[in-house]
Amino acid sequence: MIVSILIFLVIFGILVISHEGGHFLIAKANGIRVAEFTVGMGPALFKTKKGDTEYSVRLLPFGGACIFDGMDGLEEAKEEETEEYDEHAYKNAKVWSRIATVFAGPLFNFILAYLLAVIVTAFSSWTFPVISGMTEDSAAAEAGLMTGDTIVSINGEKIYMGQEVTLISQLNAGEALEIVYERDGQQYTTIVTPKYDEEAQRYYMGLYVGEYGDIKGIDIIPYSWHTVTYYFKMTWKSLAMLVTGHFTINDLSGPVGIVKVVDDTYEAVKPYGLPSLVLTMLDLAILLSVNLGVMNLLPLPALDGGKLIFLFIEVLRGKPVPPEKEGYVHLAGMIALMILMVVVLFNDIGRFLH
C-alpha cells in the first residue's frame, strides 16, 4: 500500500503541476503577475519566493492553486478603496488574456494526456475492435455479427479501439444500436438490440471484443489522440449518467478511492514486470488527466468553467460582473465542492474498509 500511495502522489503531483502550470505560463505570457503557485492544500510544508511569486508545497494532496493579484472578487471588493492594482494585476488584464489564462489549466491537462498517450501507444499493444467471440443467446449473433468482424462504428460514432465498444455496452440502457462492421473487406450495417441480464442488472450485446496489435511509425500520432478522446468520452458519458440518475454520488471517487484503484492495479500488474507496471500507471495518468481537465471545464462556480462563464458574460456585456457578486458565487461553489469532497471521502473510506 505504501508503494501505491507514493505512485498516487507522483501521478497527482504531475497532474496538478501540469494544470496549475498551464495557468502560470499563460498568465506570464500575458503579463499577469502570479502571486502564489502552490501544490496541495492546508499547511505549507515548503515555501520559497522567486521574483513576485511564492512557490509552496502543502500538506494535503487534494489540489493546488495559481493565485493572481486582484483575482479574488471578495477581497478586491474589500480592498478596492485602499489598494490600487497595477497593469500586471489579473483584474486589469484584457478579458481575452484572462480567458486564455483560465482555460490554460484544463488545456494543459489534455496536452499532458496526449503526450503520455504517445508513450503508451508506442510501447504497448493496441486493442483493435475485432469480435473475438460470442456469448450464448447473443444479441449480436442474432443480428448477423460473427467472430472476426471488425466494428467500424456504433450509432454513427467511429470506433478505433475495443474499449470503446465495451464502454458503449456498459452505458447502454436497452437502446437499439446501429453497428457498421467490416467483413472480408466489405462493410455491412445491422441493428443490435442488447438483452437484459437479470443477474448483472445491465444490458449486453453478447460479444467479446479485442484483437491485439502494435501501432508503429506515424500512426502513433492519430492513435494517441484516439486514446485521449476515448477517455474524454468515458468521462463525459459518466457525468451524463450521473446527471440523469443512472449513477449516484456513491459512484464518485476521490483521492482515497483513486489510491485504492492504484493499489489494485499495482497488485494486478506487478507480476508482469516493471515496464508493464510503468505503462499501466501512465495509462491511468492519462485517464486522470483527462478527467481533471473535463471536470474543471464544467460551468460550476469555483471551477475554471464557472470562471469562464463570468468572463464570457463580460465579453457580451462589455464590462465585468461586479467582483463582489462573482466572488460570492464562487465562494458558495467552493463550499459546495468542499462538502461534496467530504461526502466522497467518507464513501471512499467505507469502500476501502470493506
Number of C-alpha atoms within 10 A of each C-alpha: 13 8 11 19 17 13 17 23 16 12 18 22 19 17 25 23 23 23 29 24 21 24 28 25 16 19 25 14 12 17 15 25 23 23 17 17 22 22 24 21 16 13 11 15 11 11 12 9 12 7 8 10 16 16 18 20 20 18 13 14 17 17 18 21 19 23 20 21 18 24 16 19 22 20 13 20 15 11 12 13 8 7 10 11 13 14 13 18 18 25 21 16 18 12 18 13 18 23 20 17 23 27 22 24 27 26 20 22 29 25 19 19 29 22 16 21 26 18 15 22 24 18 16 16 13 20 18 20 26 24 20 15 15 18 13 8 11 17 20 23 18 14 15 12 26 18 15 17 21 26 26 20 20 20 12 11 12 12 20 21 23 21 19 24 21 18 15 18 19 13 16 17 15 16 11 14 20 16 21 22 23 18 14 8 9 7 13 15 17 14 18 24 18 21 19 14 10 8 6 8 8 16 19 25 28 20 21 17 24 20 17 14 11 13 18 12 7 8 11 19 17 11 20 22 16 18 26 23 15 20 20 20 18 20 20 16 15 18 17 13 14 15 12 10 10 13 14 11 13 12 12 18 21 19 18 19 20 18 21 21 17 22 19 13 16 19 13 11 18 14 10 9 9 11 12 15 18 15 19 19 19 18 19 18 22 28 22 20 31 30 21 19 26 20 18 22 20 15 15 19 24 21 18 22 20 20 24 22 17 17 20 15 14 15 14 10 10 10 11 16 15 12 18 16 13 19 21 16 18 21 17 13 17 16 13 13 16 12 12 14 17 12 16 21 18 16 19 23 15 11 14 13 6 6
